Amino acid sequence: MVQNPPEPPIAEAVLFDHLADELYTAVLSDVLDSLGHRDGAMTADIRPVYAGARLIGRAHTVLSSDIYHLPASDPYGMEIAAIDRTPPNAIVVGATNTSTRTCMWGELLSTATRARGGRGAVLDGYTRDVTMIERMGFPVFSTGMRPVDSMGRGTIVSYGEPVVCGGVLVHEGDIVFADVDGVVVIPRAIEQEAIRLACKKVTGENAMRDWLAEGKTLREAFDHFGFL
């Protein structure tokens, strides 16, 4: 199959901004279901760290492991490398195996990620510095907050490789979309079809909403539009 060339970073950023305004996770989850990808939504414990946070971008995967010793040298070496290699329009997807020991994310990593052109972070673990993160308007989704440093508690073991985060297998470059309802991952192989169908479904849902508001029954609307 012939692959379309990748979008330039600026053009892709404009596209993602448009999709962020037009789409939402529920419709994307429905579309993934229809395409046979029924496990694209992350677990419900991954939540926005501040009200109104939403994000869309391409996954930059990072894998963390709990440790129980203070490293002899360069404790943040792999973490620094992972963030410094964040591609434009990326969402850092941090897989910690749902660690409650370490805190993988914070304001400085958010600042460094944004400076590289990153668009947000999704973690199946903890973040900190939430007041600063909210102030800078950098969207982060995590399982909770804890003020501890990662040094001696967790270490980055790889980045750019497939990870499982929130119960979803995520590959580098997959599209990640998150809003108040949760986090959805769109595999790269089906992203164009998924986005096309999602935009079509949003248009249909808007029309169906008008029908219902005008007094049509749910049965009438469902029989006409074919979805719910």
N, C-alpha and C positions, 0 to 999 in steps of 0.2 A: 504494500500500500504506500502511495506517495505521501510523505509527510509535508504539511505546510511549513514554510520557514517560520522561525520564532518571531514574535512581534518585537520591535525595538522597545527598550524599557519605557520610554516616554509614552509611546502609543499604547503599550499595555497598561500603563498607569491610568491613562484616560479611560480605557475600556473598563478597568476594574472600578474606577470611581463611578462610572455610569451604571455598572451592574450592581454596585452597592446601593445605589438609589432605587433601582428597579426591582431587585429580587430580594428574597428572604429565605431563611433556612428551611421552613416548612415546605415551600413549593419545590425547592431543590431536593429535599428528601423524597418527596412524592415522585419526582422525575427519576431519581436514581432507582427507586423501587420499580418503576415501569421499565427500566433498562436492565433489570435483573441484579442490580447492586443494592441489596437490601440491608447491608451493614455499613452504610456510609455515614451514619450519624454517631457522634461520640457520646459517651455516657453523660448522664444528666448532672453529674457532680462537677463538671467543668463549666464554670460560670464567669461572666464578665466581672472584672474586679471593680468596676464603677458603672453607674447607671448610664445607659445610652451607648456603651461601647459596641462597635461592630467592625468587622474587618473582612477583607477579601485580598487574597494574594496567593503566591505559589509557595508551597512548603519548602522550608529549609530545615531538614531533620537533624535533631541533636539527641543523643542518647546519654543518659546519666546513670551512674550506679552508686549506691550507698557505700561509704567506706567508714572505717572505725579507727583511723589513725591520722596523725598530722603528716602530710607529705614532707619529705626531707628537703625538696627544692621545687620551685616553679609550680606552686599548688594550683594555679589557674591556667596552666599552659594550654591545655586542649580547649578549655572554655574560651580563652582569648582567640585561639585559632578559629574556632567555630564561628564566633561572632564577627571577626574581622573578614571572614569569607562569605558573609551574608550577601546573596545576590540582590540586585534591584528588584523591588516589588515582592520581596519574600515575606512570608510569615514564619517565624521561628517556631517549629513544633518540637517542644521539649518533652521527651519521654523519660520518666523517672521510675517507671514501674509503680506508680502511685505512692511514691515515697512520702512518709510523714516525718522523716528524719532531717532531710535537707531542705533548703530554700534555694531553688535554682535561679530565680529571676529577681530583678530589681531595677531601680531607676537608671543606674549607670549602663547596664546592658540594654535597656530601652533606648537610651540616648545614643549609644554606639550603633545599635541596629538601625535606628532612624537615619543616622548620618551615612550609613551604607546604602540607604534607599529602601530599607525594610519597612513593612507596613503594620507589623503587630507581632504578637506572640500567643501561642496556645500551649498550655502545659498540663500534664496530668499530675502535677505536684504544686508546690507552694510558690508564692511570690511575696515580695516585701516592698517597702517604699511606695505604697499605693497612693498616698497623698500626692507625692511628686509625679507619679505616673499619670494620675488623673489630671493634674495641673498641666502637664505637657500634652495631654490628649492623645496618648499613645495607647491603642487598644490592646489589652492583655486579658486573656481568659485563663483561669487556673482553678484548682480544686480548693484553694484557701490561701490564707495569709499567715506567715510566721516570720518573726523578725531575725531569725538566726542566719549566720553566714554559712555558705556551702563548704568552706575550707574545713577539712577533717570530717565532714559529714557526707559529702558527695563529690564525685568527680566525673567529668565528661570522658566517655570512652570512645565515642565515634561521632562523626557528623557526615551528612550527605548520603547516609545509608538508610534502607527501609527500617521503620520503627513502628511499634504498636503504641498508639496514644489514644486514651479514652476508648479502648476496645476496637479501634479502627487501624488497619494496616495502612501506613502513609509512606509514600515514596517521594523522594526529592522531586519537586516540580509539580506535584499534584496541586489542584486548586483547593484552597481552604476558605470557607465562608462561615462567619460566626456572627450571631446577633443574640438578642435576649432569649430566644428559644433554644439556643445551643450551637453546636459546631458540626458542620457537614464537610466531608472531603470528597472531591470529584476526581476520580482517576483521570490521568492525562489522556489515556486512550479514548475516552468518551466525552471529553470536556465540551467539544463543539456541539455535539448532539444534545448533551445535557443542558447547555446554556440555551440553545435554540428552543428546546421543548419547555424549559422553565419560563422563558419570555412569553411563549405562546400561552402557557397555562395562566400566567399572571393576567394576560389580556382576557382570557376566558373567565377567570375568577372575578375580575372587575365587572364584567357584563352580568355574571350570575348574581353578584351582590346587588346590582341594580334591580334585577328581576325580583329578588326576595324582598327588597325594600319597597317595591311597588305592590307587594301583597301576593305574588305567586307562591304556591306551596313549594315546600322543599322537594316533594315528589315531582312536580312539574319542572322545576329547575334542574333536578338531577337527570330526569329523562331527556331533557333538551341538551344539556351540556355534557353529561356523561362522566362527571367527576364530583367529588365532595371533599 
